[in-house]
Amino acid sequence: MQAQLKYNDADRNFDNLFYVRAAKQYESIVEKGDDSQEVLQRLVDSYFFNTVMENAAKLYGLLFSKYEKTLEPEYIFRYVHALKGVGNYQLAKAIMKIYTKKKDTSEFTVEQLKDNDEKLDELLNKQPQFYISNLGINTSVADFGTMYYKDKIVFSSSRDSSKLETRLYEWNKQTYLDFFMADTNDLGADLTEVIQFSEILNTRYHEAVATFIPEGNIMYFTRNNYTDQDLGRDDEGTNHLKMYTAELRGGEWTEAEEVPFNSENYSVGQPALSPDGNFLFFVSDMPGSIGGTDIFMIELLEDGGFSEPVNLGPTINTSGREMFPFVSGENLYFASDGHLGLGGLDVFESELTSKGFGAPVNLGKPLNSNKDDFAYIVKEHTKRGYFSSNREGGKGDDDIYSFQRLDEPCKQTVKGSVIRKANAQPIVDVNVELFALDGTSLGKTKTDPYGAFTFDME
């Protein structure tokens, strides 16, 4: 009876997302001899979902050695991410290659479950485009999710906001998130003068990820399903995230109101308005989602209403997680663990065209790392902005970083071949030299066994 109660308590904590508690309890269960598939899955998932990748990578290896044939494809996906999270890209590539041939992954469409050796190598060797800097305002707890607000920056943090009652979030044993506001310096490389954003909007639970209309007097943000001092839950006891809106009147923000496309049965959040304020992008796991969380879009109507949510489709969304959208007018930026990346969430860029969204491009190192990198915002005309990451070397849990995007070098490739005029056969090992219009030599090479040559120019 005592053992069963312990299992029930561990399962209850896991189902309630209390992963720190659950991991300790499942470790105790395994130490006492129960290394069944269900217990190991929940133990390793507790570490994975709390980004303790060293433990996750080790335990996923054990899980696969014992229960390879009965594991679902998403466990390959998590194992690959855990390996990338500890920098073991060679084994990650091997797992991608081995298990995509062994498992039917047709119903779980992510780039990590494809034979992507060359693409991953290209990504690892991609020319860096960013100079990044950890901000001085970061603390030992979570600081993340920046957004432009007039000439200031609004962000979320677990730092003490001087509430009378300090409450801990059981997922990671930190205090709940609130909104804070900071000044930017002249270069936009750091933030200063941090103050609480609004006592009215900050509640006993999480507030995070805000966006503002261009005039700055209406905002949308994410909060736990918490209204009228009551924490709402679905039939299974889960407290989902909801999106709220508030208006600035007389210098004070009004009490928040729900948007009409919220639900008790799924989460809606991480809003981002288009620069003209006409379209609202957000994240949800609502019915019709392709993966764990997808990015959706709605139009803000002239009468104050909203159009029906539209899923951005498989070009953007995968069977993994797509999160933290930001729209600059030229591009959609978002975080994903479903597109091919370096580990955890990576930041991707998709060009906005008349035909829709272009294929997402991973922004590479050093902006992306083997941990979670997300919440990218940018002023395109200055190429400066901010993003968040829980990478090693930071000050706490999630940290805010500033960045300067560098001009991308102009790369050109000149290819050709040398053949005999008489019989059209390739000529091997011929010296080939490339010249500019003014006669300057740009490079020398030799033809390969097929008579071909290539010049990669920058």
Secondary structure by P-SEA (a helix, b strand, c coil): caaaaaaaaaaaaaaacaaaaaaaaaaaaaaaccccaaaaaaaaaaaaaacaaaaaaaaaaaaaacccccccaaaaaaaaaaaaaacaaaaaaaaaaaaaaaccccccccccccccaaaaaaaaaccccbbbbbbcccccccccccccccccccccccccccccbbbbcccccccbbbbbbbbbccccccccccccccccccccccccbbbbcccccbbbbbbccccccbbbbcccccbbbbbbbbbbccccccccccccccccccccccccccccccccccccccccccccbbbbbbbbccccccccccccccccccccccccccccccbbbbccccccccccbbbbbbbbcccccccccccccccccccccccccccccccccccccccccccccbbbbbbbbccccbbbbbbbccccccccccccbbbbbbbcccccccbbbbbccccbbbbbcc
